[in-house]
Amino acid sequence: MKTLDISQATGELSSYAEHVRKEPLVVTDHGKPVMALVPIDNADVETVTLSTDSRFIALIERSRTRYKAGAGIPLAEIRRKYGLAPKPGRKTTRKVTRKARSSSRR
């Protein structure tokens, strides 16, 4: 991986884009990394935008935490509710914890 100090980054953006196709480029400021230029393969603008949005990442993390705690709705259940076929090769049931079972009995 190549590094370049920001004070030396005087070239055209297109020349850096050409370099990134071969290997990532880390731009530093006095030796401290401040950004990276990396190739994007098999991704669209929406995917890249969402994957770098801290609010979206926080939303996904909250959802994962709730799901692990038993508060989420398993995808298999949603698929059954709307008459969609289960995903091939995927386990269709979720392990229910004692805590989730006891709270659902209330």
Secondary structure by P-SEA (a helix, b strand, c coil): ccccccccccccaaaaaaaaaabbbbbbccccccbbbbbbccccaaaaaaaacaaaaaaaaaaaaaaaacccccaaaaaaaacccccccccccccccaaaaaaaac
